[in-house]
């Protein structure tokens, strides 16, 4: 087991410096994140333009993980939706590319807002649902998951915590990039 863990650490490579970024590039990215955060905050948990892409990945996760059984297939939408940007972030972390790393981390946490909206709807089931299967059999993922876990009455509380984590993660990602201003050139 220690060799396996060591191989994971080695994959990230030696501790190299992050690739430098020009101050103008950092400022442009920070402006983008500020505009997006204002946009997302103004939507109050509503559907964001990026959520169309998130929905495609989410539904693909059901199909991909569905090969491993009903339960993992049910969870697979959210798993893949979170896994794609997280794995991309890991790659860019390894390559020491700060702008790409932050972009992927930012949208990893933005996915939490989308997931929280879906979670908060678990009891009400008012959101329109999408399926890649039989349209007569549409299942609300989080109603089924929370019911199975016995936490359905807490759907909005769990969603609030997930949403808060998403906001904190997006702010931390952008904040980390802002700290890069100290190490920029140009």
Secondary structure, DSSP 8 states (H G I E B T S, - for coil): -HHHHHHHHHHT-S--------HHHHHHHHHHHHHHHHHHHHHTT---TTHHHHHHHHHHHHHHHGGG-HHHHHHHHHHHHHHHHHHHHHHHHHTT-HHHHHHHHHHHHHHHHHHHHHHHTTTT--S----SS-TT----HHHHHHHHHT-GGGHHHHHHHHHHHHHHHHHHHHHHHHHGGGG---
